[in-house]
Each structure stands twice: as C-alpha cells, then as structure tokens.
C-alpha cells in the first residue's frame, strides 16, 4: 500500500472518530489534518496538508510547540492549554494532548488531538477581569448589589434553627466552613450571611462553582497565571488573590479534580498560592467556605472528595435540611415570597387559600426552597386582580394537572420517556420565561442553570 493510501485511511478514520486531529511525520510535514482541526484553527485543510509545520505555524516558538516536543524529544503532553496565532493571525485557545508515535525505538510521527476553549477561556478571563474591577464593597452597596444576611434567612424547624445558630457562631470566627445541603436549600445564602455578618464583611466576597468551569481552566481561575508559564499566558490574578482579606466560596467543591483538590489543601495549610506557570509564592489571606450537595460519606466512598481536604474544610460543618424535612416552614416561606414578589411585580396577593396551601404542603420539593420560591413567583407574576392564590394558581410539576394525570396521559399516547421529559422541560422553561417577562438571564438563575444552556434549550424547543 502506498503512503498516500495510508494517509487517506488515516484522514477518513479521523473524520469518523471525531475530534480535532493533526499528525506530522518525522520531518515535520503535516500528513493528517482533519476538518475539525481546520475549523478550530480557522485554516483550510489544503493550506496545511503536505506542508512543513514550522512554515504554517511560525508564530509558535519552537520550544513551546507540543507537536515538535513530541517529535524531537519523544515527549508526551496531556491536556495542555495553549494560546497561539494561526496563519491568518487569528488567536486560538485550545486544550491539547500530544503523543509521539514510536516504532522500533524511532519516532516516525507525532499526533495531536485538540479541543477548542477559545470562548470558555475568554469567558473565564472576562469574569476574572470584571471581578478584579468590582471588588469594592462600598461601591457594591451604592449600586444596589444584593448582599444576604442572617436576617434574610427564615425558618422555625428545630434542625434548621440549630444549623442557623451554628452558622451565626461561625461568622464570629475565621475558620473554614463546609456547608452540606441539596440543590436549592440555600447554601450560598448561608455563606453570604457568614461573610456579611462576620469579621470579613468589609472585604470582598467571591463565589465560584467548581462544576461550571472545565478542569483545564479551573486551576488558572483559582490561582491565576504567570506570563510565559505556558503558550499565550499573561500575568493575571486568580480568585484567591482577588479575594484577599475576604471570603471565597467554592461551590460544589467535590467537582474539583482530585489533583487540584490537593493543591487547594496545600493553599489552606501554607496560606500562599503560586500562579500557574509561575515560581513566586504569593501570600493570601482568604477565608474558604465550601459547599457540597451530597452527603460527605458518599462523596468520600466514591473517591470524589479527598479525605484530607474534607477534614481541613470541615472545621465547621453545617447541614441544611431539605425542605421536605422542614415542611412546617413552608407557610413562613410562602409569606416571605408573597411579600417579595408582590413588590417586584406590583401585585396585591395577600395570601393563599387552604386548598392551595394543602397542595403546597403535600409536595416533596426536589428543588427545595428555590423550587418553592419559583412556584410562588410564577403564581404572583401571573395573577391578575385576585388577592388570594387558589389551588389552580399553584403550578407544580410543570402544569396544573396532577402528576398521575400526566403520567396516565403519557402512557395512553404511547410516547417515549425522553419525549415526555422534554415536554415537561419545555413547559417549565416557557412558564418561567413568561413570569420573567422574557428575561433569559433571570430565568436561568431561577432554574439554576447556565445562561448559554438555557439559550440552547430555547432554540431547541423553538420557544419564542
């Protein structure tokens, strides 16, 4: 078989397998460059295939090229962040894995698989820049940025009050806090209250969801980057430096990669950070509050949370009960949400009927307090002149019909489970958008999802 035949087979295999792929031979000539890589780097395949790598990617210093390192030094590189200019001067940001292809002890080629992170990297850099420019608590108050305090937390359930009392004690010291509670129970509400009613209230409060940022970028988000540390890196302060003198909330800390959890543990012990790619130790004075949404025992047994980090974070452990475990608080919470959304929507809904309250009391609330708030918000926003919310005004489970009715209807129609769930999701999204006057950002916050994910679903379902 001719060399060209092998190249054609490789090219076809790369297209079928998917992923952006680039292979150079022992002379540095590109022998495979698939459409996905071409799309990522904004280059035509014909501009690269059969040509020397150094000729096409001259902007990348030879010593920083992972492909050339694999070729000349038999050096494999996994999940390395790179920023470089393509042949047309367009900046590209990727995560690359590169390996030498060795036969009989000789490198015959090098292969690189890449993933485009340009938009995500720009987003994370923008977040850091914005946070850096907005860390002025006094200015935040002038702009009306919401700060939560213990006075905003309501509930009379015994277990809940015990947790609240522990949180108030924690606000009077400076140790790390680990908050455990299901999604929607109010973990950030507690975290902000510990900060804004605590010793560090004059300092910044920053929050980062560890599950929302790709692993490859999270380390740079937390610890910052040093110029020259990797291709395209700039000097940039991370969240630890930006939160100096204040509090950093690490939401869903168990979603952090295991290796990065070890680096976080070292920062907590040593009280200094080192930027990614840097060699300078930078002292930081930051209080860490972390959250998890599953029992710690489960996360530890599944290897999602380091045991040593768990003990270091949990100097103070707070468990927020699920709403189904404190249903006696539903009436109090409903009153609070009625006041809040009457003011927001300029309504005069005074109360809910007995039947409506019974409906609220018999629901299990998988989304917890956040879900109850969304139910009341939706009801108040859709109210016309009524002063009392009736049973039919309380929209639970995506519609006024009961769950049993919907399941029965689903079975009768013979649809698939996927179609049934999509129908519910479409209905819920449409209702929340209506309640928020079409405001996508507010709807995303209410539904607890990323704005770009919501936009994708709006397009998917044709919601206008």
Secondary structure, DSSP 4 states (H G I P E B T S, - for coil): --HHHHHHHHHHHHHHH-SEEEEEETTSBEEEE-HHHHHHHT--HHHHTTSBHHHH-TTS-GGG-HHHHHHHH---EEEEEEEEE-TTS-EEEEEEEEEEEEETTEEEEEEEEEEE-HHHHHHHHHHHHHHHHS--HHHHHHTT-----GGG-----HHHHHHHHHHHHHTTS---EEEE--TTS-HHHHHHHHHHTSTTTTS-EEEEETTSS-HHHHHHHHH-B-TTSSTT---B--HHHHTTTSEEEEETGGGS-HHHHHHHHHHHHH-EEE-BT---EEE---EEEEEESS-HHHHHHTTSS-HHHHHHHTTEEEEPPPGGG-GGGHHHHHHHHHHHHHHHHT----EE-HHHHHHHHT---TTHHHHHHHHHHHHHHH--S-SEE-GGG--BTTBSS-HHHHHHHHHHHT--HHHHHHHHHHHHHHHHHHHTTT-HHHHHHHHTS-HHHHHHHHHHHT--
